[in-house]
Amino acid sequence: MKAVIFNEHGSADVLKFVENFDTPKFDDNSVLIEIKNTSLNRIDTVIRKGYPMLKLNFPHILGGDIAGLVADFGSNVNGLSKGDRVVIYPISLPENRDPKFGEDTFLNDGWQFFGMMKHGSYAQYIAVPAENVVKIPDTLSFEDAAALPIAGITAHHAVHKIGNISEGDTFFIWGGASGLGTYAVQLAKKAGATVITTVGKNEKKDFMMNLGADFVFNHYEDDVVSEVKKIFPKGIDTILDFVGPATFDKTFSMVRKAGKIMFCGMMTGVEVKLNIQQTYFRHLSILGLYLGSIGEFKDLINLAANGTIKPHIDRVFDLKDASEAHRLMESGNYTGKIVLSI
């Protein structure tokens, strides 16, 4: 099958297009998916460069966002037919799950991320557990479906479950023009929040306002903390930060008393200095999150299918041009999602 692989960590140049990679085998409880589209996530570039404490078995295939057709399936699989249009929940879950997590089964130890712990979606085919397969209606294109999983579930989980954003709240997210940001802004606005975000280029400001943001600042040119405090002197109710050390101090200074800070990424590093005294003096909640449940994923798909939220796709590249797509992501000269066509 066609695939994009890499045999060592490094720049986008390590990504190699091949046409003779082995098609994956599937067991009695699995489904073989013919991938039509996948999309890039920042985690792809981090894994390519070398994710902390993750050891890959080379050659490796990146990609956790998967949309396509059911090509075949095992003898124990029910409710699917060959040719069904589907999108895939992006992690495989362990068989033995702690009931205390309820629907949040992804919190169990032993999950495996497609494109991270196992081969991913930069390929013609992938084998996935049947429970990960979600049918999509004809109203949702493969390109839009492929843009949903990782960024969309994370935003949905942050806004609706962890942040519990509601009418009248103030919600801030760094990098609103990112894949995650475009979903979080839409979802928070639909929930009734006042939405504040940042961009790295002024030409993206109108895009963010049209998406639903109420205030947009340039995080390179504006003193974001001062500007936010002019408008919201008491601070922000809930802040979503996927950047890490580069924004942590600013995030901490903007959140109001009894506010929430949610973390879901580490683009600029993994360690920060934390003033513990300020957390209890100000009654702050510091919350970590990643992804969300398969139930939340299905809700997200319905929101996209009925037009409540809209995936924004900046560009679509052919699979063979994955390295060029990675360079575009690393340049920051895009909005929303970057998609590969298989």
ZAKE-106739 format. One line per 8 residues: their letters; for each residue x, z, y of N, C-alpha, C. Coordinates in pm, whole numbers, always signed. Layout:
ZAKE-106739
a	X/Z/Y/X/Z/Y/X/Z/Y; ... $
This chain:
ZAKE-106739
mkavifne	+84/+0/-119/+0/+0/+0/+88/+0/+125; +27/-36/+238/+97/-29/+366/+99/+116/+414; +209/+155/+474/+221/+291/+525/+332/+296/+628; +327/+398/+711/+438/+429/+801/+500/+560/+751; +627/+556/+719/+696/+671/+662/+816/+708/+749; +871/+825/+725/+1002/+858/+783/+1081/+941/+683; +1211/+924/+684/+1301/+987/+588/+1390/+1094/+649; +1379/+1112/+778/+1457/+1214/+848/+1390/+1246/+979 $
hgsadvlk	+1419/+1364/+1033/+1363/+1402/+1162/+1436/+1329/+1274; +1362/+1304/+1382/+1426/+1237/+1494/+1326/+1178/+1591; +1370/+1078/+1666/+1288/+1011/+1766/+1184/+921/+1698; +1105/+854/+1778/+1005/+762/+1722/+1068/+651/+1639; +1197/+628/+1659/+1266/+523/+1584/+1274/+551/+1435; +1256/+678/+1393/+1266/+708/+1249/+1142/+661/+1173; +1035/+629/+1244/+912/+582/+1178/+932/+438/+1130; +907/+415/+1002/+930/+284/+941/+802/+233/+873 $
fvenfdtp	+766/+110/+902/+650/+47/+839/+694/-17/+707; +622/+16/+599/+651/-41/+468/+521/-97/+409; +536/-187/+313/+417/-248/+252/+408/-224/+102; +498/-142/+48/+501/-122/-97/+501/+25/-137; +441/+110/-54/+434/+252/-88/+326/+271/-194; +348/+364/-286/+254/+386/-396/+117/+433/-344; +12/+370/-395/-124/+415/-363/-145/+551/-429; -200/+650/-356/-215/+784/-415/-312/+788/-531 $
kfddnsvl	-285/+875/-627/-376/+897/-739/-477/+1004/-698; -591/+1005/-764/-694/+1105/-734/-745/+1164/-864; -788/+1292/-856/-834/+1360/-977/-987/+1359/-985; -1041/+1435/-1079/-1187/+1433/-1102/-1268/+1487/-985; -1205/+1568/-901/-1276/+1629/-789/-1240/+1569/-654; -1173/+1456/-658/-1121/+1397/-534/-1179/+1259/-508; -1155/+1213/-385/-1206/+1084/-341/-1090/+1003/-284; -1084/+877/-321/-985/+786/-264/-1048/+718/-142 $
ieikntsl	-985/+733/-28/-1037/+679/+97/-954/+558/+139; -1022/+448/+168/-958/+333/+232/-965/+358/+383; -851/+386/+442/-848/+426/+582/-863/+304/+673; -954/+315/+767/-973/+210/+866/-903/+243/+998; -914/+370/+1038/-848/+414/+1161/-799/+557/+1146; -692/+587/+1215/-645/+723/+1231/-606/+740/+1376; -585/+863/+1420/-541/+883/+1558/-423/+978/+1563; -349/+970/+1672/-231/+1054/+1691/-270/+1189/+1748 $
nridtvir	-192/+1289/+1712/-201/+1422/+1771/-60/+1468/+1806; -50/+1556/+1903/+81/+1606/+1943/+157/+1666/+1825; +84/+1725/+1730/+150/+1783/+1615/+228/+1678/+1536; +183/+1552/+1541/+255/+1444/+1471/+397/+1431/+1526; +409/+1435/+1657/+542/+1420/+1717/+628/+1542/+1690; +566/+1660/+1686/+641/+1783/+1656/+693/+1780/+1512; +608/+1741/+1418/+650/+1732/+1277/+760/+1628/+1261; +745/+1517/+1330/+847/+1411/+1323/+983/+1463/+1370 $
kgypmlkl	+982/+1543/+1475/+1108/+1597/+1529/+1160/+1713/+1445; +1069/+1784/+1377/+1107/+1900/+1299/+1027/+2022/+1338; +920/+2049/+1263/+831/+2161/+1292/+897/+2290/+1244; +897/+2398/+1327/+960/+2523/+1286/+911/+2574/+1151; +1003/+2600/+1061/+977/+2661/+929/+901/+2569/+834; +888/+2441/+865/+824/+2347/+775/+930/+2255/+713; +939/+2257/+582/+1034/+2170/+511/+956/+2057/+445; +986/+1934/+482/+917/+1818/+428/+988/+1763/+305 $
nfphilgg	+909/+1703/+218/+965/+1625/+108/+963/+1478/+149; +1080/+1427/+184/+1087/+1288/+231/+1081/+1191/+115; +1028/+1070/+135/+968/+1021/+260/+832/+1086/+286; +799/+1096/+414/+676/+1165/+453/+587/+1073/+535; +454/+1092/+519/+354/+1016/+595/+280/+1113/+685; +278/+1086/+814/+210/+1168/+913/+60/+1137/+918; -13/+1219/+994/-150/+1186/+1029/-255/+1275/+963; -337/+1341/+1046/-443/+1426/+994/-584/+1380/+1026 $
diaglvad	-597/+1277/+1110/-729/+1226/+1147/-760/+1102/+1063; -870/+1106/+989/-896/+1003/+888/-1040/+955/+896; -1059/+824/+914/-1192/+763/+908/-1181/+635/+829; -1277/+612/+741/-1271/+491/+659/-1385/+482/+560; -1357/+417/+448/-1457/+389/+345/-1420/+460/+215; -1522/+503/+141/-1499/+555/+7/-1461/+438/-83; -1337/+442/-137/-1289/+335/-225/-1316/+367/-371; -1304/+494/-409/-1326/+537/-547/-1334/+689/-547 $
fgsnvngl	-1375/+746/-661/-1384/+892/-667/-1385/+937/-813; -1356/+1068/-831/-1346/+1125/-964/-1481/+1151/-1028; -1476/+1184/-1157/-1598/+1197/-1238/-1685/+1315/-1198; -1628/+1416/-1131/-1707/+1533/-1091/-1766/+1521/-950; -1745/+1409/-886/-1790/+1392/-747/-1933/+1338/-744; -2019/+1404/-670/-2158/+1362/-657/-2191/+1336/-510; -2294/+1256/-487/-2344/+1235/-353/-2271/+1131/-271; -2174/+1062/-331/-2101/+957/-262/-2110/+826/-339 $
skgdrvvi	-2101/+717/-266/-2099/+584/-327/-1982/+506/-269; -1931/+414/-346/-1825/+327/-295/-1878/+251/-172; -1797/+247/-70/-1837/+179/+52/-1899/+269/+157; -1924/+397/+124/-1977/+489/+224/-1880/+502/+342; -1935/+505/+462/-1855/+526/+582/-1836/+676/+602; -1711/+720/+616/-1685/+863/+617/-1574/+900/+715; -1571/+1029/+749/-1460/+1089/+822/-1421/+1214/+744; -1295/+1256/+757/-1242/+1359/+669/-1204/+1486/+745 $
ypislpen	-1250/+1600/+694/-1206/+1730/+745/-1056/+1740/+716; -974/+1777/+817/-830/+1749/+809/-741/+1844/+730; -798/+1947/+666/-715/+2030/+578/-784/+2048/+444; -702/+2053/+338/-756/+2086/+206/-748/+2236/+188; -852/+2293/+130/-865/+2439/+121/-833/+2488/-20; -783/+2611/-33/-752/+2666/-165/-880/+2690/-245; -867/+2690/-376/-984/+2712/-461/-1037/+2855/-448; -949/+2954/-449/-991/+3094/-440/-994/+3136/-293 $
rdpkfged	-1113/+3168/-245/-1131/+3198/-103/-1191/+3336/-86; -1142/+3407/+12/-1189/+3541/+40/-1327/+3534/+104; -1429/+3596/+43/-1565/+3586/+98/-1580/+3648/+236; -1486/+3734/+277/-1499/+3798/+409/-1490/+3698/+523; -1432/+3579/+495/-1419/+3479/+599/-1546/+3394/+616; -1639/+3405/+520/-1762/+3329/+530/-1737/+3180/+544; -1803/+3119/+646/-1786/+2976/+667/-1645/+2940/+712; -1574/+3037/+769/-1439/+3011/+821/-1337/+3011/+707 $
tflndgwq	-1363/+2928/+606/-1277/+2924/+487/-1136/+2877/+519; -1119/+2810/+632/-986/+2762/+670/-893/+2878/+703; -946/+3000/+717/-862/+3117/+744/-795/+3170/+619; -835/+3123/+502/-769/+3163/+379/-627/+3110/+374; -538/+3186/+311/-403/+3138/+288/-407/+3025/+185; -314/+2933/+198/-303/+2827/+98/-361/+2694/+137; -417/+2684/+260/-467/+2553/+304/-350/+2458/+327; -377/+2329/+319/-274/+2227/+340/-325/+2121/+436 $
ffgmmkhg	-247/+2098/+539/-281/+2005/+645/-239/+1864/+605; -332/+1769/+610/-294/+1629/+586/-196/+1585/+694; -87/+1523/+651/+15/+1478/+744/+119/+1584/+774; +98/+1705/+720/+192/+1815/+744/+247/+1865/+610; +168/+1936/+533/+212/+1982/+402/+200/+1874/+295; +118/+1775/+322/+100/+1665/+225/+91/+1533/+303; +100/+1423/+230/+95/+1293/+296/-35/+1278/+375; -23/+1205/+487/-135/+1191/+577/-189/+1050/+588 $
syaqyiav	-237/+1018/+707/-326/+902/+726/-261/+779/+787; -130/+779/+809/-65/+657/+856/-43/+564/+736; -153/+526/+671/-145/+451/+546/-278/+385/+516; -277/+296/+417/-400/+227/+379/-495/+316/+302; -440/+410/+223/-525/+493/+138/-477/+638/+142; -571/+728/+116/-538/+870/+100/-638/+930/+1; -591/+1023/-81/-678/+1096/-173/-708/+1233/-114; -837/+1269/-109/-878/+1395/-47/-979/+1466/-136 $
paenvvki	-990/+1599/-127/-1096/+1670/-200/-1234/+1621/-157; -1325/+1615/-252/-1460/+1565/-221/-1528/+1648/-113; -1500/+1780/-110/-1566/+1866/-12/-1524/+1836/+132; -1415/+1762/+149/-1367/+1728/+283/-1434/+1605/+340; -1511/+1534/+260/-1567/+1405/+299/-1702/+1424/+368; -1714/+1369/+488/-1838/+1378/+564/-1883/+1236/+600; -2005/+1202/+563/-2057/+1069/+595/-2083/+1058/+744; -2066/+937/+796/-2093/+912/+937/-2196/+800/+950 $
pdtlsfed	-2278/+807/+1055/-2379/+702/+1074/-2316/+575/+1132; -2391/+467/+1126/-2342/+340/+1181/-2324/+345/+1331; -2387/+443/+1397/-2374/+455/+1543/-2236/+504/+1585; -2159/+555/+1489/-2026/+608/+1520/-1921/+513/+1461; -1841/+452/+1548/-1739/+359/+1502/-1627/+433/+1429; -1552/+360/+1347/-1437/+421/+1280/-1334/+470/+1382; -1316/+395/+1490/-1220/+435/+1592/-1261/+568/+1655; -1388/+581/+1693/-1434/+707/+1753/-1429/+821/+1651 $
aaalpiag	-1469/+793/+1527/-1466/+896/+1424/-1324/+946/+1400; -1228/+854/+1400/-1088/+892/+1378/-1032/+974/+1493; -1092/+963/+1610/-1045/+1039/+1726/-1099/+1181/+1730; -1188/+1217/+1637/-1257/+1345/+1644/-1188/+1463/+1575; -1137/+1450/+1453/-1111/+1569/+1373/-1026/+1680/+1434; -897/+1662/+1448/-811/+1775/+1485/-838/+1822/+1628; -832/+1731/+1724/-854/+1769/+1864/-998/+1816/+1885; -1093/+1745/+1826/-1233/+1777/+1847/-1275/+1909/+1786 $
itahhavh	-1236/+1934/+1661/-1273/+2061/+1597/-1211/+2178/+1672; -1084/+2163/+1711/-1016/+2272/+1782/-1088/+2304/+1912; -1126/+2200/+1986/-1198/+2222/+2112/-1333/+2287/+2088; -1405/+2240/+1988/-1536/+2294/+1955/-1525/+2441/+1916; -1428/+2473/+1831/-1407/+2610/+1786/-1370/+2701/+1903; -1286/+2650/+1992/-1244/+2729/+2109/-1359/+2755/+2203; -1433/+2652/+2236/-1540/+2664/+2336/-1659/+2744/+2283; -1702/+2712/+2161/-1828/+2768/+2113/-1814/+2896/+2031 $
kigniseg	-1706/+2910/+1954/-1696/+3028/+1868/-1602/+3134/+1924; -1479/+3097/+1955/-1382/+3195/+2002/-1406/+3230/+2148; -1423/+3129/+2231/-1447/+3153/+2373/-1590/+3190/+2404; -1682/+3144/+2320/-1826/+3169/+2341/-1867/+3137/+2484; -1825/+3019/+2529/-1853/+2977/+2667/-2003/+2958/+2687; -2053/+3009/+2800/-2197/+2999/+2825/-2223/+2972/+2973; -2349/+2958/+3005/-2393/+2927/+3142/-2332/+3024/+3242; -2271/+2968/+3348/-2217/+3050/+3455/-2073/+3093/+3437 $
dtffiwgg	-2013/+3069/+3320/-1873/+3105/+3296/-1780/+3012/+3373; -1660/+3060/+3399/-1553/+2973/+3446/-1456/+2950/+3332; -1418/+2825/+3313/-1333/+2785/+3200/-1220/+2698/+3252; -1098/+2732/+3213/-979/+2659/+3256/-903/+2609/+3134; -855/+2485/+3140/-767/+2432/+3036/-656/+2352/+3102; -533/+2377/+3059/-420/+2295/+3103/-429/+2158/+3035; -385/+2054/+3104/-377/+1922/+3042/-510/+1867/+2996; -603/+1858/+3088/-738/+1815/+3052/-749/+1671/+3006 $
asglgtya	-650/+1588/+3039/-658/+1447/+2998/-605/+1424/+2858; -560/+1530/+2790/-516/+1519/+2651/-635/+1499/+2560; -609/+1470/+2434/-718/+1457/+2338/-800/+1584/+2330; -733/+1697/+2310/-800/+1826/+2306/-873/+1853/+2438; -805/+1825/+2548/-863/+1853/+2679/-990/+1775/+2706; -993/+1648/+2669/-1112/+1567/+2698/-1234/+1620/+2624; -1214/+1673/+2503/-1327/+1732/+2431/-1364/+1868/+2489; -1264/+1952/+2517/-1292/+2086/+2568/-1365/+2081/+2702 $
vqlakkag	-1325/+1990/+2790/-1391/+1977/+2919/-1538/+1938/+2899; -1563/+1840/+2814/-1701/+1797/+2791/-1786/+1909/+2730; -1731/+1977/+2630/-1806/+2081/+2560/-1833/+2200/+2651; -1734/+2241/+2729/-1753/+2354/+2820/-1855/+2322/+2928; -1850/+2199/+2979/-1946/+2158/+3081/-2087/+2155/+3024; -2102/+2102/+2902/-2234/+2099/+2838/-2286/+2241/+2816; -2194/+2338/+2797/-2234/+2477/+2775/-2274/+2546/+2905; -2252/+2480/+3020/-2294/+2535/+3148/-2185/+2601/+3229 $
atvittvg	-2058/+2581/+3189/-1947/+2644/+3259/-1903/+2563/+3380; -1838/+2631/+3474/-1760/+2565/+3577/-1623/+2537/+3517; -1579/+2411/+3519/-1460/+2370/+3445/-1347/+2335/+3542; -1233/+2397/+3518/-1113/+2371/+3598/-1005/+2321/+3503; -932/+2217/+3543/-827/+2166/+3456/-713/+2109/+3540; -609/+2064/+3472/-494/+2004/+3538/-460/+1869/+3475; -388/+1788/+3551/-334/+1661/+3502/-191/+1650/+3551; -116/+1561/+3489/+22/+1540/+3532/+38/+1422/+3624 $
knekkdfm	-68/+1343/+3639/-64/+1225/+3725/-192/+1219/+3806; -179/+1195/+3938/-296/+1198/+4027/-401/+1095/+3991; -358/+983/+3934/-455/+879/+3899/-550/+922/+3788; -521/+1034/+3722/-610/+1083/+3618/-719/+1176/+3671; -710/+1211/+3800/-805/+1308/+3855/-948/+1256/+3852; -970/+1133/+3894/-1105/+1077/+3894/-1162/+1072/+3753; -1077/+1037/+3657/-1120/+1033/+3517/-1172/+1170/+3474; -1099/+1275/+3509/-1140/+1410/+3469/-1268/+1454/+3539 $
mnlgadfv	-1284/+1416/+3665/-1407/+1450/+3736/-1526/+1379/+3674; -1507/+1254/+3637/-1614/+1179/+3573/-1648/+1235/+3435; -1549/+1299/+3372/-1569/+1357/+3240/-1647/+1489/+3249; -1646/+1550/+3368/-1722/+1674/+3386/-1648/+1787/+3452; -1518/+1770/+3476/-1443/+1878/+3542/-1491/+1898/+3685; -1497/+2023/+3728/-1538/+2056/+3864/-1420/+2060/+3960; -1304/+2101/+3910/-1182/+2108/+3991/-1065/+2058/+3906; -983/+1972/+3966/-869/+1915/+3895/-745/+1926/+3983 $
fnhyeddv	-638/+1982/+3927/-513/+1997/+4000/-400/+1925/+3927; -299/+1887/+4002/-178/+1826/+3944/-81/+1939/+3914; -51/+1961/+3785/+33/+2076/+3751/+180/+2057/+3786; +217/+1937/+3831/+353/+1915/+3879/+363/+1931/+4031; +258/+1898/+4102/+262/+1897/+4248/+191/+2015/+4314; +86/+2065/+4251/+7/+2172/+4312/+54/+2310/+4263; +39/+2409/+4350/+56/+2548/+4308/-76/+2589/+4244; -86/+2564/+4114/-215/+2578/+4045/-270/+2719/+4057 $
vsevkkif	-186/+2818/+4039/-234/+2956/+4045/-293/+2988/+4182; -222/+2952/+4288/-271/+2979/+4424/-400/+2905/+4452; -407/+2778/+4411/-527/+2699/+4436/-648/+2755/+4362; -626/+2798/+4238/-735/+2854/+4160/-782/+2985/+4221; -689/+3069/+4266/-727/+3199/+4321/-798/+3187/+4456; -773/+3076/+4527/-848/+3052/+4650/-996/+3033/+4620; -1023/+2964/+4511/-1162/+2932/+4475/-1226/+3045/+4395; -1146/+3108/+4309/-1196/+3215/+4221/-1106/+3338/+4240 $
pkgidtil	-1128/+3415/+4346/-1039/+3528/+4377/-1027/+3631/+4265; -1133/+3648/+4187/-1128/+3746/+4078/-1063/+3690/+3952; -1041/+3560/+3949/-978/+3498/+3833/-1077/+3421/+3746; -1025/+3367/+3637/-1101/+3281/+3546/-1148/+3362/+3426; -1270/+3334/+3381/-1324/+3407/+3265/-1248/+3375/+3136; -1227/+3246/+3111/-1166/+3206/+2983/-1070/+3091/+3007; -949/+3103/+2951/-846/+3001/+2966/-800/+2954/+2828; -790/+2823/+2811/-738/+2765/+2687/-601/+2705/+2716 $
dfvgpatf	-500/+2752/+2642/-362/+2713/+2666/-300/+2663/+2535; -263/+2535/+2531/-194/+2481/+2414/-50/+2444/+2448; -6/+2482/+2568/+127/+2442/+2616/+235/+2541/+2573; +209/+2672/+2592/+306/+2772/+2549/+385/+2834/+2663; +514/+2860/+2643/+595/+2932/+2741/+592/+2872/+2882; +584/+2741/+2895/+589/+2679/+3027/+471/+2717/+3114; +360/+2754/+3054/+239/+2787/+3131/+194/+2931/+3113; +256/+3005/+3023/+205/+3138/+2988/+192/+3231/+3107 $
dktfsmvr	+294/+3244/+3190/+289/+3336/+3304/+176/+3298/+3400; +157/+3169/+3422/+51/+3123/+3511/-87/+3152/+3450; -99/+3127/+3323/-223/+3156/+3253/-257/+3304/+3266; -157/+3388/+3240/-177/+3533/+3243/-219/+3581/+3381; -164/+3519/+3485/-195/+3562/+3622/-331/+3511/+3669; -384/+3406/+3607/-512/+3351/+3651/-633/+3414/+3585; -616/+3474/+3469/-733/+3527/+3396/-784/+3653/+3466; -914/+3668/+3471/-976/+3781/+3539/-974/+3905/+3450 $
kagkimfc	-1008/+4021/+3507/-1023/+4141/+3426/-1131/+4119/+3321; -1103/+4166/+3200/-1194/+4149/+3086/-1209/+4002/+3046; -1114/+3919/+3090/-1118/+3778/+3054/-1050/+3750/+2921; -1056/+3623/+2883/-1000/+3579/+2755/-894/+3472/+2777; -785/+3485/+2702/-686/+3378/+2694/-682/+3330/+2550; -703/+3201/+2529/-700/+3143/+2395/-577/+3054/+2382; -504/+3071/+2272/-386/+2990/+2245/-408/+2907/+2119; -370/+2779/+2128/-386/+2692/+2011/-272/+2590/+2000 $
gmmtgvev	-158/+2618/+2063/-48/+2523/+2055/+81/+2584/+2106; +191/+2510/+2087/+323/+2560/+2124/+413/+2444/+2166; +359/+2358/+2253/+432/+2237/+2291/+567/+2266/+2355; +580/+2381/+2423/+705/+2410/+2494/+781/+2528/+2433; +746/+2568/+2313/+817/+2677/+2248/+722/+2775/+2182; +779/+2876/+2114/+697/+2966/+2035/+701/+3111/+2082; +786/+3144/+2179/+798/+3283/+2220/+780/+3298/+2371; +710/+3407/+2410/+690/+3440/+2551/+711/+3589/+2570 $
klniqqty	+730/+3633/+2695/+736/+3775/+2727/+597/+3821/+2770; +552/+3929/+2712/+417/+3978/+2738/+422/+4120/+2794; +355/+4142/+2906/+342/+4274/+2964/+225/+4345/+2896; +256/+4429/+2799/+152/+4495/+2722/+64/+4582/+2811; +125/+4648/+2908/+50/+4736/+2996/-62/+4662/+3068; -34/+4539/+3111/-135/+4460/+3182/-251/+4421/+3092; -226/+4408/+2963/-336/+4370/+2873/-440/+4480/+2867; -397/+4607/+2865/-499/+4713/+2857/-548/+4757/+2993 $
frhlsilg	-464/+4749/+3096/-513/+4779/+3230/-623/+4682/+3271; -609/+4557/+3228/-705/+4454/+3269/-807/+4421/+3160; -800/+4493/+3049/-895/+4473/+2938/-898/+4326/+2892; -781/+4268/+2875/-773/+4127/+2838/-787/+4107/+2687; -843/+3995/+2650/-847/+3953/+2510/-755/+3832/+2495; -658/+3844/+2407/-567/+3733/+2378/-597/+3686/+2237; -640/+3560/+2226/-696/+3510/+2101/-623/+3384/+2056; -583/+3384/+1931/-523/+3265/+1873/-625/+3188/+1790 $
lylgsige	-610/+3058/+1784/-703/+2977/+1704/-639/+2845/+1663; -691/+2790/+1559/-659/+2653/+1520/-779/+2597/+1445; -804/+2471/+1462/-914/+2400/+1396/-1045/+2475/+1406; -1124/+2473/+1299/-1256/+2533/+1293/-1313/+2504/+1156; -1434/+2547/+1129/-1493/+2531/+996/-1546/+2389/+976; -1574/+2357/+851/-1630/+2225/+823/-1772/+2215/+880; -1841/+2329/+891/-1972/+2329/+955/-1963/+2291/+1102; -1862/+2345/+1170/-1839/+2308/+1310/-1801/+2161/+1321 $
fkdlinla	-1727/+2111/+1223/-1689/+1971/+1220/-1813/+1882/+1212; -1906/+1918/+1128/-2029/+1840/+1115/-2111/+1844/+1246; -2113/+1960/+1310/-2182/+1970/+1440/-2117/+1875/+1541; -1984/+1874/+1541/-1909/+1787/+1632/-1942/+1640/+1608; -1946/+1600/+1482/-1979/+1462/+1448/-2118/+1425/+1499; -2212/+1517/+1484/-2348/+1491/+1534/-2350/+1476/+1685; -2272/+1558/+1755/-2265/+1549/+1901/-2210/+1414/+1945; -2110/+1364/+1871/-2052/+1234/+1904/-2148/+1121/+1866 $
angtikph	-2214/+1136/+1752/-2304/+1030/+1705/-2425/+1012/+1796; -2473/+1124/+1855/-2591/+1111/+1943/-2554/+1094/+2091; -2424/+1085/+2119/-2380/+1057/+2254/-2366/+1177/+2345; -2382/+1298/+2291/-2368/+1418/+2374/-2225/+1432/+2425; -2128/+1403/+2339/-1989/+1395/+2382/-1937/+1256/+2345; -1831/+1215/+2413/-1777/+1082/+2391/-1626/+1089/+2370; -1579/+1045/+2253/-1434/+1032/+2238/-1381/+929/+2337; -1271/+960/+2400/-1211/+864/+2492/-1083/+812/+2428 $
idrvfdlk	-1080/+681/+2403/-964/+618/+2339/-889/+536/+2443; -763/+570/+2462/-682/+501/+2561/-636/+366/+2509; -577/+365/+2389/-528/+240/+2330/-537/+245/+2179; -550/+128/+2121/-549/+113/+1975/-429/+28/+1937; -344/+81/+1849/-226/+9/+1800/-246/-28/+1654; -181/-135/+1611/-172/-165/+1468/-84/-60/+1401; -109/-35/+1274/-31/+64/+1201/+119/+38/+1213; +158/-87/+1205/+301/-121/+1208/+367/-83/+1341 $
daseahrl	+285/-58/+1443/+338/-23/+1575/+326/+127/+1603; +327/+208/+1497/+312/+353/+1513/+421/+413/+1599; +543/+361/+1588/+652/+415/+1669/+625/+392/+1818; +568/+277/+1852/+533/+249/+1991/+423/+344/+2038; +328/+371/+1950/+220/+465/+1982/+277/+605/+2008; +375/+646/+1929/+439/+776/+1951/+509/+781/+2086; +574/+672/+2122/+643/+669/+2252/+543/+682/+2367; +427/+617/+2352/+325/+629/+2455/+278/+774/+2465 $
mesgnytg	+253/+839/+2352/+209/+979/+2355/+312/+1066/+2425; +438/+1046/+2394/+543/+1130/+2452/+566/+1101/+2600; +525/+983/+2645/+540/+949/+2787/+435/+1019/+2873; +321/+1053/+2813/+212/+1112/+2888/+129/+1012/+2966; +159/+883/+2951/+89/+780/+3029/-38/+732/+2957; -122/+826/+2922/-247/+792/+2853/-349/+902/+2880; -474/+874/+2850/-579/+975/+2859/-656/+976/+2729; -692/+1095/+2682/-771/+1105/+2559/-689/+1084/+2434 $
kivlsi	-731/+990/+2352/-670/+971/+2221/-604/+834/+2209; -502/+831/+2124/-433/+706/+2086/-465/+683/+1939; -512/+565/+1907/-564/+536/+1772/-479/+427/+1705; -463/+441/+1573/-400/+338/+1493/-506/+267/+1409; -494/+136/+1400/-583/+55/+1315/-505/+14/+1191; -562/+42/+1075/-490/+16/+949/-514/-127/+903 $
